[in-house]
Amino acid sequence: MDRLLSRTVDGVLRASARRVPDRIAVRYADRTWTYAELDAAVTAAAAVLREPHHGLALPEYARVATYGHNSDAYLIAFLACARAGLVHVPVNHHLTGEDLAYVLEQSDSSLVLADPALAGRIPEGFAVKALRDAPGSLLDALAGAEEYLTDRDARDLAQLLYTSGTTALPKGAMMTHLALVHEYASAIEALDLSEDDRPVHALPLYHSAQMHVFLLPYLAVGAENTIVDAPDPAVLFDLIETGRCDSFFAPPTVWIGLANHPEFATRDLSALRKAYYGASIMPVPVLERLRARLPGLAFYNCFGQSEIGPLATVLGPDEHEGRMDSCGRPVRHVEARVVGEDGEDVPDGTPGEVVYRSPQLCEGYWRKPEETEEAFRGGWFHSGDLAVRDAEGYLTIVDRVKDVINSGGVLVASRQVEDALYTHPGVAEVAVIGLPDERWIEAVTAVVVPRGDVTEAELLGHAREKLAHFKAPKRVFLVDALPRNASGKILKRDLRDRFGGQL
């Protein structure tokens, strides 16, 4: 573990290639890479990006944006940037128009590596090279590339990791090699990652959780990894039944979709040994339903945010009983406190903001000095998450600080209201928000994706039976789907905009 911390991001792969060169590292579609082959491909891709005879000749520390769906080429591009001394900029492949232009311009990307099907979205003025599935693409050019090796400093920038932007414009968290490998070490230990695991990576690789909590740490331990395009239930069920998947990560929204799928109750899922969830709060009733269906499955709650790599705390399988709503305790390389508005620690059991100190933390936000200073005030990184700590050091996330609802002068955590509504069988998904109200300041409002026939009156009555009157929703809106970003986080700001004038 200590040796891992002395390496750069691409050095993590190189070490595994030396240790287990002939073991399968990655499967994607009809392609298979051993560790030695994957390491050689990364070196060749680094040459394509840096050497003049390939027509790119990017200077050291240039930003390279990657705009594509999951693939082996996406992984190779990230590691090649790390090896070549370039700064990787993963871009949400759902972004278009002004949102896409903002990330490319704000990062000052010199090159965009794009899936051919997406290249037409890229604004004029940016150099573009196909990532895969096209003549002359990065993957296609590997066969003719020479080796390109550089000695990287662990404190060099490896990636600009843009935040999800659920409350404001995304900010590019400046992640160094050193920060990321510290996070890999924390993930390996806290999540019990083993070379014998058979993980499937189905969430977007541009998102820090799938790439940095699972794929890279699993490459570090020498496991056999399968990359798929998306978390399609039929594909996942097939991989589990055939023994090709025994470890899987997904946000709660995906687990909810799997639990609600008609085949969930009938397929043989006994080969699945490790279930990881995170990126947003898992409703306790959903977790209870999953555990009842798969009693032998080890569940891990992973919590954090982009700026810390992103893993900050973990609740292990043997820690769930009695604290199903907890996100666990800090991982090895993270120090956390729960503080009030004055920056002082609050007593156990009292809500406060979670703040961090850690070698996993970003260096700040790219070209945003004021936001950086605000986030790191007092020498601690301010997460924006409201939590309660118990006497044993376990944290329970109450809400985002900006999502707490002021109902008649009393603060209401949206999570508690959501958990109460999830106990109704007619609720498939729910998000609770506060909307401006002359009487209540903010009216507690639920937006529900129904399962079957259910009415607003029925859900309001159910909530009033479960909650104190000031916490119960004043309105329930029924919708077909909840807006969310690709990491599974519900975009509550979109709901506030949509329903703000309907009370």
C-alpha positions in Angstrom: 0.0 0.0 0.0 2.8 2.4 0.9 4.5 1.7 -2.5 1.3 2.6 -4.3 1.4 6.1 -2.8 4.8 6.8 -4.4 3.5 6.2 -7.9 1.8 8.4 -10.5 -1.7 7.5 -11.9 -0.2 5.7 -14.9 2.4 4.1 -12.7 -0.3 2.2 -10.9 -1.0 0.3 -14.2 2.7 -0.1 -14.9 3.2 -1.8 -11.6 0.4 -4.3 -12.2 1.7 -5.0 -15.7 5.1 -5.9 -14.2 3.5 -8.1 -11.6 0.8 -9.9 -13.6 1.6 -9.1 -17.3 -0.5 -12.0 -18.8 -3.6 -11.6 -16.6 -6.7 -10.1 -18.3 -7.0 -6.4 -17.3 -10.0 -5.2 -19.3 -12.7 -6.6 -21.4 -14.8 -4.3 -23.6 -17.2 -5.5 -26.3 -15.2 -8.0 -28.4 -11.8 -6.7 -27.3 -9.6 -8.1 -24.4 -6.5 -6.5 -23.0 -3.9 -8.2 -20.7 -2.1 -6.0 -18.3 1.0 -5.9 -20.5 -1.0 -5.1 -23.6 -3.0 -2.3 -21.8 0.2 -0.8 -20.5 1.8 -0.9 -24.0 -1.3 0.7 -25.5 -1.1 3.6 -22.9 2.5 4.2 -23.8 1.7 4.2 -27.5 -1.2 6.6 -27.0 1.0 8.9 -25.1 3.3 9.1 -28.1 0.3 9.8 -30.4 -0.6 12.8 -28.2 2.9 14.2 -27.8 5.1 13.4 -30.8 5.1 15.8 -33.8 4.9 13.1 -36.5 1.5 12.2 -35.4 0.3 15.7 -36.1 -0.6 16.6 -32.5 2.6 17.5 -30.7 0.8 18.7 -27.6 2.9 20.7 -25.1 3.4 19.5 -21.6 0.5 20.2 -19.2 -1.9 20.9 -22.1 -5.5 20.1 -21.3 -7.1 17.2 -23.3 -10.8 16.8 -23.1 -12.4 13.4 -23.6 -16.0 13.4 -24.8 -17.2 9.9 -25.2 -19.2 6.9 -23.9 -17.7 4.1 -21.9 -15.0 2.1 -23.8 -11.5 0.7 -23.5 -10.4 3.7 -25.6 -11.7 6.1 -22.9 -9.6 4.4 -20.3 -6.5 4.4 -22.5 -6.9 8.1 -23.3 -7.0 9.0 -19.6 -3.9 6.9 -18.7 -2.1 8.1 -21.8 -2.6 11.8 -20.7 -1.2 10.9 -17.3 1.8 9.2 -18.9 2.4 12.0 -21.4 2.4 14.8 -18.9 -1.0 16.2 -20.1 -4.0 17.2 -18.0 -7.1 15.1 -18.7 -10.5 16.8 -18.8 -13.4 14.2 -18.6 -16.5 15.7 -20.1 -20.1 14.6 -19.5 -21.2 13.1 -22.8 -24.7 14.4 -22.2 -23.5 18.0 -22.4 -24.3 20.0 -25.5 -24.4 23.6 -26.7 -23.4 26.2 -24.1 -22.9 23.7 -21.3 -20.3 21.8 -23.5 -18.7 25.0 -24.7 -18.3 26.2 -21.1 -16.3 23.2 -20.0 -14.1 23.2 -23.1 -13.5 27.0 -22.9 -13.0 27.2 -19.2 -10.5 24.4 -19.2 -8.8 25.9 -22.3 -8.6 22.4 -23.8 -6.1 22.1 -26.6 -7.6 18.9 -28.0 -10.9 17.1 -27.8 -10.9 13.3 -28.1 -14.4 12.4 -29.1 -16.5 9.4 -30.1 -17.3 10.0 -33.8 -21.0 10.0 -33.1 -20.6 12.9 -30.7 -18.0 15.0 -32.6 -20.6 17.1 -34.4 -21.6 18.6 -31.1 -18.2 20.2 -30.4 -18.1 23.9 -31.0 -16.0 25.4 -33.8 -12.5 26.4 -32.9 -11.5 23.2 -31.0 -9.1 20.6 -32.4 -10.8 17.2 -32.5 -9.5 13.7 -32.9 -11.7 10.6 -32.9 -11.4 8.5 -29.8 -12.4 5.2 -31.4 -14.4 3.5 -34.2 -12.9 5.6 -37.0 -9.8 5.5 -39.3 -7.0 7.5 -37.7 -8.6 7.5 -34.2 -6.5 7.4 -31.1 -7.2 3.6 -30.8 -6.5 3.0 -34.5 -3.2 4.9 -34.3 -1.7 2.8 -31.6 -0.2 0.2 -33.9 2.1 2.6 -35.6 3.1 4.6 -32.4 6.5 4.5 -30.7 7.0 4.6 -27.0 6.7 7.8 -25.2 7.8 7.9 -21.6 8.2 10.8 -19.2 9.2 11.1 -15.5 6.2 12.7 -13.9 6.2 14.5 -10.6 3.5 13.1 -8.3 2.4 16.7 -7.6 1.7 17.4 -11.3 -1.9 17.9 -12.3 -3.4 14.7 -13.7 -7.0 15.8 -14.2 -9.5 18.7 -14.1 -12.5 17.0 -12.5 -15.5 19.1 -13.1 -18.1 19.1 -10.4 -21.6 18.0 -11.4 -23.0 21.5 -11.3 -26.3 20.7 -9.5 -26.4 24.1 -7.9 -24.2 26.3 -10.1 -21.8 26.3 -13.0 -19.4 23.3 -12.8 -15.9 24.0 -11.3 -12.8 22.2 -12.4 -11.3 20.5 -9.3 -7.5 20.3 -9.9 -6.5 16.7 -9.1 -2.8 15.8 -8.8 -1.4 12.3 -9.3 -0.6 12.3 -5.6 -4.1 13.1 -4.6 -5.6 10.4 -6.8 -3.2 7.6 -5.8 -3.9 8.4 -2.2 -7.6 8.0 -3.0 -6.9 4.7 -4.8 -5.2 3.3 -1.7 -8.1 4.4 0.5 -10.6 2.7 -1.8 -8.7 -0.6 -2.0 -8.6 -0.8 1.8 -12.0 0.5 2.7 -13.9 -1.4 0.0 -12.0 -4.7 0.3 -11.0 -4.7 -3.4 -9.2 -7.9 -4.4 -7.5 -9.3 -7.5 -10.0 -12.2 -7.3 -13.0 -9.9 -7.8 -14.7 -9.7 -11.2 -16.1 -6.1 -11.3 -18.3 -4.7 -14.0 -18.0 -0.9 -14.7 -21.3 0.3 -16.0 -21.5 3.9 -14.9 -19.9 6.7 -17.0 -16.1 6.7 -16.8 -16.1 10.5 -17.0 -17.5 10.4 -13.5 -15.0 10.2 -10.7 -16.8 7.5 -8.8 -16.6 4.8 -11.5 -13.1 5.8 -12.7 -11.3 6.6 -9.4 -13.1 4.6 -6.7 -13.4 1.4 -8.8 -11.7 1.0 -12.2 -8.3 2.4 -11.3 -8.1 0.8 -7.9 -9.1 -2.5 -9.4 -6.4 -2.1 -12.0 -4.0 -1.5 -9.1 -4.8 -4.8 -7.4 -4.7 -6.7 -10.7 -8.4 -7.7 -11.1 -10.2 -8.7 -14.3 -12.4 -5.7 -15.3 -15.4 -5.6 -17.6 -16.5 -2.3 -19.1 -20.0 -2.0 -20.5 -21.7 0.9 -22.1 -24.4 1.6 -19.5 -26.1 -0.1 -16.5 -28.7 -1.9 -18.6 -30.5 -4.4 -16.2 -30.7 -7.2 -18.8 -26.9 -7.0 -19.5 -26.1 -6.8 -15.8 -28.3 -9.8 -14.9 -26.7 -11.8 -17.7 -23.2 -11.0 -16.6 -24.0 -11.9 -13.0 -25.8 -15.2 -13.9 -22.9 -16.3 -16.1 -20.3 -15.6 -13.3 -18.6 -12.7 -15.2 -19.7 -10.2 -12.5 -19.5 -10.5 -8.8 -18.8 -6.9 -7.9 -20.9 -3.8 -9.0 -21.2 -0.2 -8.2 -24.2 2.1 -8.9 -25.9 5.2 -7.5 -29.2 4.7 -5.7 -31.2 5.6 -8.8 -29.8 2.6 -10.7 -30.3 0.2 -7.7 -33.9 1.5 -7.6 -34.3 0.7 -11.3 -32.8 -2.8 -10.8 -35.0 -3.5 -7.7 -38.1 -2.4 -9.7 -37.2 -4.4 -12.8 -39.6 -7.3 -13.4 -36.7 -9.8 -13.7 -35.1 -8.8 -10.4 -37.2 -11.4 -8.5 -36.6 -14.2 -10.9 -33.0 -14.1 -12.1 -30.3 -16.0 -10.3 -28.1 -13.3 -8.8 -26.4 -15.4 -6.2 -22.9 -14.9 -7.9 -23.0 -11.2 -6.9 -20.8 -10.9 -3.8 -20.2 -7.2 -3.4 -22.7 -4.3 -3.9 -21.5 -0.7 -3.8 -23.7 2.3 -3.8 -23.1 6.0 -3.5 -23.1 9.4 -5.4 -26.3 10.3 -3.7 -28.3 9.2 -0.6 -29.8 5.7 -0.7 -33.4 5.6 0.6 -33.4 3.2 3.6 -36.6 1.4 2.4 -34.9 0.7 -0.9 -31.8 -0.7 0.8 -34.0 -2.9 3.0 -35.8 -4.3 0.0 -32.4 -5.1 -1.7 -31.0 -6.8 1.4 -34.2 -8.9 1.8 -33.9 -10.1 -1.8 -30.2 -10.7 -1.6 -29.4 -11.6 2.0 -25.9 -12.9 1.3 -24.8 -9.8 -0.6 -22.2 -7.5 1.1 -23.3 -3.8 0.8 -20.9 -0.9 1.0 -22.0 2.7 1.1 -19.5 5.0 -0.6 -19.7 8.7 0.1 -17.7 11.7 -1.0 -17.4 14.3 -3.7 -15.4 15.2 -6.7 -13.0 17.4 -4.9 -11.7 14.6 -2.7 -11.1 12.1 -5.4 -14.1 11.3 -4.6 -14.1 8.7 -1.7 -14.3 10.2 1.8 -16.3 7.8 4.0 -17.4 4.2 3.8 -20.0 2.1 5.6 -19.0 -1.5 5.4 -21.2 -4.6 5.2 -20.7 -5.4 8.9 -21.6 -1.8 9.9 -25.1 -1.5 8.4 -27.1 -3.0 11.3 -28.7 -0.2 13.3 -27.3 2.5 11.1 -28.7 1.9 7.6 -28.9 5.6 6.9 -25.2 6.3 7.8 -22.5 6.9 5.2 -19.9 5.4 7.5 -16.6 6.8 8.8 -13.7 8.5 7.1 -11.4 6.3 5.0 -7.7 6.0 5.9 -6.4 9.2 4.3 -9.3 11.5 5.2 -9.9 13.6 8.3 -13.4 14.9 8.8 -15.2 17.2 11.2 -18.8 18.4 11.6 -18.9 22.1 12.3 -21.3 25.0 12.8 -21.4 28.3 11.1 -18.6 29.5 13.3 -16.3 26.8 12.2 -16.3 25.1 15.6 -17.1 21.4 16.1 -20.8 20.8 17.0 -21.8 18.2 19.6 -22.5 14.7 18.5 -26.1 14.4 17.3 -26.2 18.0 16.1 -26.4 18.8 12.4 -23.4 20.7 11.0 -21.4 21.0 7.8 -18.8 18.3 7.0 -15.3 19.7 6.5 -12.2 17.7 5.3 -8.5 17.7 5.4 -6.8 15.1 3.3 -3.9 14.4 0.8 -6.8 13.3 -1.5 -8.1 16.8 -1.9 -7.9 18.8 -5.0 -5.5 21.8 -5.2 -8.4 24.1 -5.7 -10.6 25.1 -8.6 -9.1 25.8 -12.0 -8.9 29.5 -12.6 -11.4 30.3 -9.8 -9.3 31.7 -7.0 -12.3 33.2 -5.1 -14.2 30.0 -5.1 -11.1 28.1 -4.0 -10.5 30.5 -1.1 -14.1 30.2 0.0 -14.1 26.4 -0.1 -10.8 26.0 1.8 -11.5 28.8 4.4 -10.0 28.0 7.8 -7.6 25.4 6.3 -10.4 22.9 5.8 -12.4 22.0 2.7 -16.1 22.9 3.2 -18.2 20.1 1.6 -21.6 21.8 1.6 -23.0 18.5 3.1 -25.1 18.7 6.3 -24.4 15.8 8.6 -24.8 14.4 12.1 -22.0 12.5 13.8 -22.6 9.9 16.5 -20.4 9.0 19.4 -18.6 6.3 17.4 -17.7 8.7 14.6 -20.3 7.5 12.1 -21.7 10.2 9.8 -25.3 10.4 8.6 -25.9 12.9 5.8 -29.0 15.0 6.5 -29.0 17.1 3.3 -27.0 19.4 1.2 -26.7 22.7 3.0 -28.5 24.4 0.1 -31.3 21.9 0.1 -32.4 22.2 3.7 -36.0 23.5 3.8 -37.0 26.4 6.1 -40.6 25.5 6.9 -42.1 28.2 9.1 -38.8 29.0 10.7 -38.0 25.3 11.4 -35.3 23.6 9.3 -36.5 20.4 7.6 -34.2 17.8 6.0 -35.5 16.6 2.7 -34.1 13.2 3.2 -36.3 12.4 6.2 -39.4 13.3 4.2 -38.2 11.3 1.2 -37.6 8.2 3.4 -41.1 8.5 4.8 -42.7 8.6 1.3 -40.6 5.7 0.1 -42.4 3.5 2.6 -45.6 3.8 0.5 -45.8 1.1 -2.1 -47.1 3.5 -4.7 -43.8 5.5 -4.7 -41.1 4.5 -7.2 -39.0 7.6 -6.8 -39.3 10.8 -4.9 -37.5 14.1 -4.5 -38.5 16.7 -1.8 -37.8 20.4 -2.3 -38.7 23.7 -0.7 -40.7 26.2 -2.7 -41.3 29.8 -1.8 -44.4 30.3 0.3 -45.9 33.5 1.9 -47.0 31.6 5.0 -44.3 29.0 5.5 -41.3 30.8 4.0 -40.7 27.5 2.1 -43.3 24.9 1.6 -42.2 21.3 1.8 -43.1 19.8 -1.6 -42.7 16.3 -2.9 -42.2 15.4 -6.5 -43.1 11.7 -7.0 -42.7 9.1 -9.8 -45.6 6.8 -9.0 -45.8 3.1 -9.2 -49.3 2.1 -10.3 -52.3 4.2 -9.4 -51.7 6.5 -6.5 -53.1 10.0 -5.8 -51.7 13.2 -4.3 -54.3 12.9 -1.5 -53.2 9.4 -0.6 -49.5 10.3 -0.5 -50.2 13.4 1.6 -52.2 11.3 4.1 -49.4 8.8 4.3 -46.8 11.4 5.0 -48.9 13.0 7.7 -49.1 9.7 9.5 -45.3 9.3 9.4 -44.1 12.9 10.0 -44.6 15.8 12.3 -47.1 18.3 10.7 -44.4 20.9 9.8 -42.3 18.3 8.0 -45.2 16.8 6.0 -45.4 18.0 2.3 -47.9 20.7 1.5 -48.2 19.5 -2.1 -47.3 16.3 -4.1 -46.6 16.6 -7.8 -46.8 13.3 -9.9 -44.3 13.1 -12.7 -43.0 10.5 -15.2 -39.4 11.0 -14.3 -37.0 13.0 -12.2 -34.3 15.2 -13.8 -30.9 14.0 -12.9 -27.3 14.3 -14.1 -25.5 11.3 -15.4 -24.0 10.4 -12.0 -27.5 9.8 -10.8 -27.9 13.0 -8.7 -31.4 14.4 -8.9 -31.4 18.0 -10.1 -33.5 19.7 -7.4 -32.8 23.1 -8.9 -34.6 22.0 -12.0 -37.6 20.9 -9.9 -37.7 24.2 -8.0 -37.7 26.1 -11.3 -40.4 23.9 -12.8 -42.8 23.9 -9.8 -42.0 27.2 -8.2 -45.1 29.0 -9.5 -47.6 26.2 -9.0 -48.3 26.3 -5.3 
